[in-house]
Amino acid sequence: MVVVALSGWWTVGWITGVAVVLVAAVLILLITSIARKITAEARDITAGLDGVSGKTRALRDVTRTQRAVAQITNGLRRARGEPTPYPSRPGGVGPGYRTPEPSRGPTRRWGGRQG
């Protein structure tokens, strides 16, 4: 009778083991599928950000252009003998102005400053 009872339990064990392996396999496939979707989205986002960066690169030179125009204007006024109302190096283009850092070429800064 003990042999019959034990022989029934190994079947339950096999069924339970197969079920656990199937659930683990399904979860791994699901995680892999989601990871691939995230990777594709990340590539699209990166491409979009690179495009925006390229389109707005010229805006970095606005302050330099403003300074050059002010210097030219001051030079013309001095040549005419007029007083120069503008300083030769204007302070900036608006509230919160900071002197721009020298350009180091295209960089990606995510989550903080990288040297």
Phi and psi in radians as a Rosetta constraint file:
Dihedral C 1 N 2 CA 2 C 2 CIRCULARHARMONIC -1.156 0.35
Dihedral N 2 CA 2 C 2 N 3 CIRCULARHARMONIC -0.678 0.35
Dihedral C 2 N 3 CA 3 C 3 CIRCULARHARMONIC -1.124 0.35
Dihedral N 3 CA 3 C 3 N 4 CIRCULARHARMONIC -0.706 0.35
Dihedral C 3 N 4 CA 4 C 4 CIRCULARHARMONIC -1.158 0.35
Dihedral N 4 CA 4 C 4 N 5 CIRCULARHARMONIC -0.690 0.35
Dihedral C 4 N 5 CA 5 C 5 CIRCULARHARMONIC -1.168 0.35
Dihedral N 5 CA 5 C 5 N 6 CIRCULARHARMONIC -0.731 0.35
Dihedral C 5 N 6 CA 6 C 6 CIRCULARHARMONIC -1.220 0.35
Dihedral N 6 CA 6 C 6 N 7 CIRCULARHARMONIC -0.643 0.35
Dihedral C 6 N 7 CA 7 C 7 CIRCULARHARMONIC -1.179 0.35
Dihedral N 7 CA 7 C 7 N 8 CIRCULARHARMONIC -0.430 0.35
Dihedral C 7 N 8 CA 8 C 8 CIRCULARHARMONIC -1.333 0.35
Dihedral N 8 CA 8 C 8 N 9 CIRCULARHARMONIC -0.553 0.35
Dihedral C 8 N 9 CA 9 C 9 CIRCULARHARMONIC -1.293 0.35
Dihedral N 9 CA 9 C 9 N 10 CIRCULARHARMONIC -0.546 0.35
Dihedral C 9 N 10 CA 10 C 10 CIRCULARHARMONIC -1.146 0.35
Dihedral N 10 CA 10 C 10 N 11 CIRCULARHARMONIC -0.536 0.35
Dihedral C 10 N 11 CA 11 C 11 CIRCULARHARMONIC -1.150 0.35
Dihedral N 11 CA 11 C 11 N 12 CIRCULARHARMONIC -0.744 0.35
Dihedral C 11 N 12 CA 12 C 12 CIRCULARHARMONIC -1.090 0.35
Dihedral N 12 CA 12 C 12 N 13 CIRCULARHARMONIC -0.715 0.35
Dihedral C 12 N 13 CA 13 C 13 CIRCULARHARMONIC -1.082 0.35
Dihedral N 13 CA 13 C 13 N 14 CIRCULARHARMONIC -0.772 0.35
Dihedral C 13 N 14 CA 14 C 14 CIRCULARHARMONIC -1.103 0.35
Dihedral N 14 CA 14 C 14 N 15 CIRCULARHARMONIC -0.769 0.35
Dihedral C 14 N 15 CA 15 C 15 CIRCULARHARMONIC -1.108 0.35
Dihedral N 15 CA 15 C 15 N 16 CIRCULARHARMONIC -0.748 0.35
Dihedral C 15 N 16 CA 16 C 16 CIRCULARHARMONIC -1.117 0.35
Dihedral N 16 CA 16 C 16 N 17 CIRCULARHARMONIC -0.767 0.35
Dihedral C 16 N 17 CA 17 C 17 CIRCULARHARMONIC -1.065 0.35
Dihedral N 17 CA 17 C 17 N 18 CIRCULARHARMONIC -0.784 0.35
Dihedral C 17 N 18 CA 18 C 18 CIRCULARHARMONIC -1.105 0.35
Dihedral N 18 CA 18 C 18 N 19 CIRCULARHARMONIC -0.702 0.35
Dihedral C 18 N 19 CA 19 C 19 CIRCULARHARMONIC -1.113 0.35
Dihedral N 19 CA 19 C 19 N 20 CIRCULARHARMONIC -0.739 0.35
Dihedral C 19 N 20 CA 20 C 20 CIRCULARHARMONIC -1.120 0.35
Dihedral N 20 CA 20 C 20 N 21 CIRCULARHARMONIC -0.756 0.35
Dihedral C 20 N 21 CA 21 C 21 CIRCULARHARMONIC -1.112 0.35
Dihedral N 21 CA 21 C 21 N 22 CIRCULARHARMONIC -0.727 0.35
Dihedral C 21 N 22 CA 22 C 22 CIRCULARHARMONIC -1.116 0.35
Dihedral N 22 CA 22 C 22 N 23 CIRCULARHARMONIC -0.755 0.35
Dihedral C 22 N 23 CA 23 C 23 CIRCULARHARMONIC -1.099 0.35
Dihedral N 23 CA 23 C 23 N 24 CIRCULARHARMONIC -0.751 0.35
Dihedral C 23 N 24 CA 24 C 24 CIRCULARHARMONIC -1.100 0.35
Dihedral N 24 CA 24 C 24 N 25 CIRCULARHARMONIC -0.725 0.35
Dihedral C 24 N 25 CA 25 C 25 CIRCULARHARMONIC -1.114 0.35
Dihedral N 25 CA 25 C 25 N 26 CIRCULARHARMONIC -0.747 0.35
Dihedral C 25 N 26 CA 26 C 26 CIRCULARHARMONIC -1.109 0.35
Dihedral N 26 CA 26 C 26 N 27 CIRCULARHARMONIC -0.747 0.35
Dihedral C 26 N 27 CA 27 C 27 CIRCULARHARMONIC -1.115 0.35
Dihedral N 27 CA 27 C 27 N 28 CIRCULARHARMONIC -0.713 0.35
Dihedral C 27 N 28 CA 28 C 28 CIRCULARHARMONIC -1.121 0.35
Dihedral N 28 CA 28 C 28 N 29 CIRCULARHARMONIC -0.751 0.35
Dihedral C 28 N 29 CA 29 C 29 CIRCULARHARMONIC -1.122 0.35
Dihedral N 29 CA 29 C 29 N 30 CIRCULARHARMONIC -0.685 0.35
Dihedral C 29 N 30 CA 30 C 30 CIRCULARHARMONIC -1.135 0.35
Dihedral N 30 CA 30 C 30 N 31 CIRCULARHARMONIC -0.789 0.35
Dihedral C 30 N 31 CA 31 C 31 CIRCULARHARMONIC -1.107 0.35
Dihedral N 31 CA 31 C 31 N 32 CIRCULARHARMONIC -0.722 0.35
Dihedral C 31 N 32 CA 32 C 32 CIRCULARHARMONIC -1.105 0.35
Dihedral N 32 CA 32 C 32 N 33 CIRCULARHARMONIC -0.731 0.35
Dihedral C 32 N 33 CA 33 C 33 CIRCULARHARMONIC -1.108 0.35
Dihedral N 33 CA 33 C 33 N 34 CIRCULARHARMONIC -0.782 0.35
Dihedral C 33 N 34 CA 34 C 34 CIRCULARHARMONIC -1.137 0.35
Dihedral N 34 CA 34 C 34 N 35 CIRCULARHARMONIC -0.687 0.35
Dihedral C 34 N 35 CA 35 C 35 CIRCULARHARMONIC -1.096 0.35
Dihedral N 35 CA 35 C 35 N 36 CIRCULARHARMONIC -0.672 0.35
Dihedral C 35 N 36 CA 36 C 36 CIRCULARHARMONIC -1.155 0.35
Dihedral N 36 CA 36 C 36 N 37 CIRCULARHARMONIC -0.684 0.35
Dihedral C 36 N 37 CA 37 C 37 CIRCULARHARMONIC -1.126 0.35
Dihedral N 37 CA 37 C 37 N 38 CIRCULARHARMONIC -0.732 0.35
Dihedral C 37 N 38 CA 38 C 38 CIRCULARHARMONIC -1.109 0.35
Dihedral N 38 CA 38 C 38 N 39 CIRCULARHARMONIC -0.716 0.35
Dihedral C 38 N 39 CA 39 C 39 CIRCULARHARMONIC -1.079 0.35
Dihedral N 39 CA 39 C 39 N 40 CIRCULARHARMONIC -0.753 0.35
Dihedral C 39 N 40 CA 40 C 40 CIRCULARHARMONIC -1.118 0.35
Dihedral N 40 CA 40 C 40 N 41 CIRCULARHARMONIC -0.746 0.35
Dihedral C 40 N 41 CA 41 C 41 CIRCULARHARMONIC -1.106 0.35
Dihedral N 41 CA 41 C 41 N 42 CIRCULARHARMONIC -0.709 0.35
Dihedral C 41 N 42 CA 42 C 42 CIRCULARHARMONIC -1.111 0.35
Dihedral N 42 CA 42 C 42 N 43 CIRCULARHARMONIC -0.687 0.35
Dihedral C 42 N 43 CA 43 C 43 CIRCULARHARMONIC -1.109 0.35
Dihedral N 43 CA 43 C 43 N 44 CIRCULARHARMONIC -0.739 0.35
Dihedral C 43 N 44 CA 44 C 44 CIRCULARHARMONIC -1.112 0.35
Dihedral N 44 CA 44 C 44 N 45 CIRCULARHARMONIC -0.745 0.35
Dihedral C 44 N 45 CA 45 C 45 CIRCULARHARMONIC -1.120 0.35
Dihedral N 45 CA 45 C 45 N 46 CIRCULARHARMONIC -0.756 0.35
Dihedral C 45 N 46 CA 46 C 46 CIRCULARHARMONIC -1.083 0.35
Dihedral N 46 CA 46 C 46 N 47 CIRCULARHARMONIC -0.747 0.35
Dihedral C 46 N 47 CA 47 C 47 CIRCULARHARMONIC -1.108 0.35
Dihedral N 47 CA 47 C 47 N 48 CIRCULARHARMONIC -0.706 0.35
Dihedral C 47 N 48 CA 48 C 48 CIRCULARHARMONIC -1.126 0.35
Dihedral N 48 CA 48 C 48 N 49 CIRCULARHARMONIC -0.754 0.35
Dihedral C 48 N 49 CA 49 C 49 CIRCULARHARMONIC -1.146 0.35
Dihedral N 49 CA 49 C 49 N 50 CIRCULARHARMONIC -0.674 0.35
Dihedral C 49 N 50 CA 50 C 50 CIRCULARHARMONIC -1.114 0.35
Dihedral N 50 CA 50 C 50 N 51 CIRCULARHARMONIC -0.673 0.35
Dihedral C 50 N 51 CA 51 C 51 CIRCULARHARMONIC -1.131 0.35
Dihedral N 51 CA 51 C 51 N 52 CIRCULARHARMONIC -0.762 0.35
Dihedral C 51 N 52 CA 52 C 52 CIRCULARHARMONIC -1.132 0.35
Dihedral N 52 CA 52 C 52 N 53 CIRCULARHARMONIC -0.716 0.35
Dihedral C 52 N 53 CA 53 C 53 CIRCULARHARMONIC -1.062 0.35
Dihedral N 53 CA 53 C 53 N 54 CIRCULARHARMONIC -0.739 0.35
Dihedral C 53 N 54 CA 54 C 54 CIRCULARHARMONIC -1.158 0.35
Dihedral N 54 CA 54 C 54 N 55 CIRCULARHARMONIC -0.624 0.35
Dihedral C 54 N 55 CA 55 C 55 CIRCULARHARMONIC -1.318 0.35
Dihedral N 55 CA 55 C 55 N 56 CIRCULARHARMONIC -0.459 0.35
Dihedral C 55 N 56 CA 56 C 56 CIRCULARHARMONIC -1.774 0.35
Dihedral N 56 CA 56 C 56 N 57 CIRCULARHARMONIC 0.078 0.35
Dihedral C 56 N 57 CA 57 C 57 CIRCULARHARMONIC -1.033 0.35
Dihedral N 57 CA 57 C 57 N 58 CIRCULARHARMONIC -0.614 0.35
Dihedral C 57 N 58 CA 58 C 58 CIRCULARHARMONIC -1.156 0.35
Dihedral N 58 CA 58 C 58 N 59 CIRCULARHARMONIC -0.434 0.35
Dihedral C 58 N 59 CA 59 C 59 CIRCULARHARMONIC -1.152 0.35
Dihedral N 59 CA 59 C 59 N 60 CIRCULARHARMONIC -0.341 0.35
Dihedral C 59 N 60 CA 60 C 60 CIRCULARHARMONIC -1.185 0.35
Dihedral N 60 CA 60 C 60 N 61 CIRCULARHARMONIC -0.379 0.35
Dihedral C 60 N 61 CA 61 C 61 CIRCULARHARMONIC -1.676 0.35
Dihedral N 61 CA 61 C 61 N 62 CIRCULARHARMONIC 0.129 0.35
Dihedral C 61 N 62 CA 62 C 62 CIRCULARHARMONIC -1.099 0.35
Dihedral N 62 CA 62 C 62 N 63 CIRCULARHARMONIC -0.778 0.35
Dihedral C 62 N 63 CA 63 C 63 CIRCULARHARMONIC -1.122 0.35
Dihedral N 63 CA 63 C 63 N 64 CIRCULARHARMONIC -0.732 0.35
Dihedral C 63 N 64 CA 64 C 64 CIRCULARHARMONIC -1.074 0.35
Dihedral N 64 CA 64 C 64 N 65 CIRCULARHARMONIC -0.709 0.35
Dihedral C 64 N 65 CA 65 C 65 CIRCULARHARMONIC -1.146 0.35
Dihedral N 65 CA 65 C 65 N 66 CIRCULARHARMONIC -0.730 0.35
Dihedral C 65 N 66 CA 66 C 66 CIRCULARHARMONIC -1.071 0.35
Dihedral N 66 CA 66 C 66 N 67 CIRCULARHARMONIC -0.752 0.35
Dihedral C 66 N 67 CA 67 C 67 CIRCULARHARMONIC -1.116 0.35
Dihedral N 67 CA 67 C 67 N 68 CIRCULARHARMONIC -0.733 0.35
Dihedral C 67 N 68 CA 68 C 68 CIRCULARHARMONIC -1.099 0.35
Dihedral N 68 CA 68 C 68 N 69 CIRCULARHARMONIC -0.734 0.35
Dihedral C 68 N 69 CA 69 C 69 CIRCULARHARMONIC -1.120 0.35
Dihedral N 69 CA 69 C 69 N 70 CIRCULARHARMONIC -0.733 0.35
Dihedral C 69 N 70 CA 70 C 70 CIRCULARHARMONIC -1.114 0.35
Dihedral N 70 CA 70 C 70 N 71 CIRCULARHARMONIC -0.710 0.35
Dihedral C 70 N 71 CA 71 C 71 CIRCULARHARMONIC -1.146 0.35
Dihedral N 71 CA 71 C 71 N 72 CIRCULARHARMONIC -0.734 0.35
Dihedral C 71 N 72 CA 72 C 72 CIRCULARHARMONIC -1.114 0.35
Dihedral N 72 CA 72 C 72 N 73 CIRCULARHARMONIC -0.779 0.35
Dihedral C 72 N 73 CA 73 C 73 CIRCULARHARMONIC -1.086 0.35
Dihedral N 73 CA 73 C 73 N 74 CIRCULARHARMONIC -0.775 0.35
Dihedral C 73 N 74 CA 74 C 74 CIRCULARHARMONIC -1.101 0.35
Dihedral N 74 CA 74 C 74 N 75 CIRCULARHARMONIC -0.717 0.35
Dihedral C 74 N 75 CA 75 C 75 CIRCULARHARMONIC -1.082 0.35
Dihedral N 75 CA 75 C 75 N 76 CIRCULARHARMONIC -0.732 0.35
Dihedral C 75 N 76 CA 76 C 76 CIRCULARHARMONIC -1.131 0.35
Dihedral N 76 CA 76 C 76 N 77 CIRCULARHARMONIC -0.712 0.35
Dihedral C 76 N 77 CA 77 C 77 CIRCULARHARMONIC -1.132 0.35
Dihedral N 77 CA 77 C 77 N 78 CIRCULARHARMONIC -0.739 0.35
Dihedral C 77 N 78 CA 78 C 78 CIRCULARHARMONIC -1.109 0.35
Dihedral N 78 CA 78 C 78 N 79 CIRCULARHARMONIC -0.689 0.35
Dihedral C 78 N 79 CA 79 C 79 CIRCULARHARMONIC -1.124 0.35
Dihedral N 79 CA 79 C 79 N 80 CIRCULARHARMONIC -0.557 0.35
Dihedral C 79 N 80 CA 80 C 80 CIRCULARHARMONIC -1.468 0.35
Dihedral N 80 CA 80 C 80 N 81 CIRCULARHARMONIC -0.165 0.35
Dihedral C 80 N 81 CA 81 C 81 CIRCULARHARMONIC 1.506 0.35
Dihedral N 81 CA 81 C 81 N 82 CIRCULARHARMONIC 0.224 0.35
Dihedral C 81 N 82 CA 82 C 82 CIRCULARHARMONIC -1.560 0.35
Dihedral N 82 CA 82 C 82 N 83 CIRCULARHARMONIC 2.710 0.35
Dihedral C 82 N 83 CA 83 C 83 CIRCULARHARMONIC -1.220 0.35
Dihedral N 83 CA 83 C 83 N 84 CIRCULARHARMONIC 2.651 0.35
Dihedral C 83 N 84 CA 84 C 84 CIRCULARHARMONIC -1.765 0.35
Dihedral N 84 CA 84 C 84 N 85 CIRCULARHARMONIC 1.889 0.35
Dihedral C 84 N 85 CA 85 C 85 CIRCULARHARMONIC -1.325 0.35
Dihedral N 85 CA 85 C 85 N 86 CIRCULARHARMONIC -0.303 0.35
Dihedral C 85 N 86 CA 86 C 86 CIRCULARHARMONIC -1.857 0.35
Dihedral N 86 CA 86 C 86 N 87 CIRCULARHARMONIC 2.449 0.35
Dihedral C 86 N 87 CA 87 C 87 CIRCULARHARMONIC -1.175 0.35
Dihedral N 87 CA 87 C 87 N 88 CIRCULARHARMONIC 2.740 0.35
Dihedral C 87 N 88 CA 88 C 88 CIRCULARHARMONIC -1.181 0.35
Dihedral N 88 CA 88 C 88 N 89 CIRCULARHARMONIC -0.417 0.35
Dihedral C 88 N 89 CA 89 C 89 CIRCULARHARMONIC -2.200 0.35
Dihedral N 89 CA 89 C 89 N 90 CIRCULARHARMONIC 1.647 0.35
Dihedral C 89 N 90 CA 90 C 90 CIRCULARHARMONIC -1.066 0.35
Dihedral N 90 CA 90 C 90 N 91 CIRCULARHARMONIC 2.684 0.35
Dihedral C 90 N 91 CA 91 C 91 CIRCULARHARMONIC -1.254 0.35
Dihedral N 91 CA 91 C 91 N 92 CIRCULARHARMONIC -0.418 0.35
Dihedral C 91 N 92 CA 92 C 92 CIRCULARHARMONIC 2.719 0.35
Dihedral N 92 CA 92 C 92 N 93 CIRCULARHARMONIC -2.898 0.35
Dihedral C 92 N 93 CA 93 C 93 CIRCULARHARMONIC -2.009 0.35
Dihedral N 93 CA 93 C 93 N 94 CIRCULARHARMONIC 0.157 0.35
Dihedral C 93 N 94 CA 94 C 94 CIRCULARHARMONIC 2.855 0.35
Dihedral N 94 CA 94 C 94 N 95 CIRCULARHARMONIC -3.083 0.35
Dihedral C 94 N 95 CA 95 C 95 CIRCULARHARMONIC -1.090 0.35
Dihedral N 95 CA 95 C 95 N 96 CIRCULARHARMONIC 2.505 0.35
Dihedral C 95 N 96 CA 96 C 96 CIRCULARHARMONIC 1.354 0.35
Dihedral N 96 CA 96 C 96 N 97 CIRCULARHARMONIC 0.275 0.35
Dihedral C 96 N 97 CA 97 C 97 CIRCULARHARMONIC -1.148 0.35
Dihedral N 97 CA 97 C 97 N 98 CIRCULARHARMONIC 2.410 0.35
Dihedral C 97 N 98 CA 98 C 98 CIRCULARHARMONIC -2.291 0.35
Dihedral N 98 CA 98 C 98 N 99 CIRCULARHARMONIC 2.568 0.35
Dihedral C 98 N 99 CA 99 C 99 CIRCULARHARMONIC -1.102 0.35
Dihedral N 99 CA 99 C 99 N 100 CIRCULARHARMONIC 2.226 0.35
Dihedral C 99 N 100 CA 100 C 100 CIRCULARHARMONIC -1.188 0.35
Dihedral N 100 CA 100 C 100 N 101 CIRCULARHARMONIC 2.573 0.35
Dihedral C 100 N 101 CA 101 C 101 CIRCULARHARMONIC -1.356 0.35
Dihedral N 101 CA 101 C 101 N 102 CIRCULARHARMONIC 2.672 0.35
Dihedral C 101 N 102 CA 102 C 102 CIRCULARHARMONIC -1.067 0.35
Dihedral N 102 CA 102 C 102 N 103 CIRCULARHARMONIC 2.470 0.35
Dihedral C 102 N 103 CA 103 C 103 CIRCULARHARMONIC -1.247 0.35
Dihedral N 103 CA 103 C 103 N 104 CIRCULARHARMONIC 2.343 0.35
Dihedral C 103 N 104 CA 104 C 104 CIRCULARHARMONIC -1.940 0.35
Dihedral N 104 CA 104 C 104 N 105 CIRCULARHARMONIC 0.270 0.35
Dihedral C 104 N 105 CA 105 C 105 CIRCULARHARMONIC 1.580 0.35
Dihedral N 105 CA 105 C 105 N 106 CIRCULARHARMONIC -3.107 0.35
Dihedral C 105 N 106 CA 106 C 106 CIRCULARHARMONIC -1.185 0.35
Dihedral N 106 CA 106 C 106 N 107 CIRCULARHARMONIC 2.232 0.35
Dihedral C 106 N 107 CA 107 C 107 CIRCULARHARMONIC -2.356 0.35
Dihedral N 107 CA 107 C 107 N 108 CIRCULARHARMONIC 2.782 0.35
Dihedral C 107 N 108 CA 108 C 108 CIRCULARHARMONIC -1.987 0.35
Dihedral N 108 CA 108 C 108 N 109 CIRCULARHARMONIC 2.193 0.35
Dihedral C 108 N 109 CA 109 C 109 CIRCULARHARMONIC -2.148 0.35
Dihedral N 109 CA 109 C 109 N 110 CIRCULARHARMONIC 1.854 0.35
Dihedral C 109 N 110 CA 110 C 110 CIRCULARHARMONIC -2.066 0.35
Dihedral N 110 CA 110 C 110 N 111 CIRCULARHARMONIC 2.130 0.35
Dihedral C 110 N 111 CA 111 C 111 CIRCULARHARMONIC 1.339 0.35
Dihedral N 111 CA 111 C 111 N 112 CIRCULARHARMONIC 0.239 0.35
Dihedral C 111 N 112 CA 112 C 112 CIRCULARHARMONIC 2.557 0.35
Dihedral N 112 CA 112 C 112 N 113 CIRCULARHARMONIC 3.112 0.35
Dihedral C 112 N 113 CA 113 C 113 CIRCULARHARMONIC -1.489 0.35
Dihedral N 113 CA 113 C 113 N 114 CIRCULARHARMONIC 2.291 0.35
Dihedral C 113 N 114 CA 114 C 114 CIRCULARHARMONIC -2.075 0.35
Dihedral N 114 CA 114 C 114 N 115 CIRCULARHARMONIC 2.408 0.35
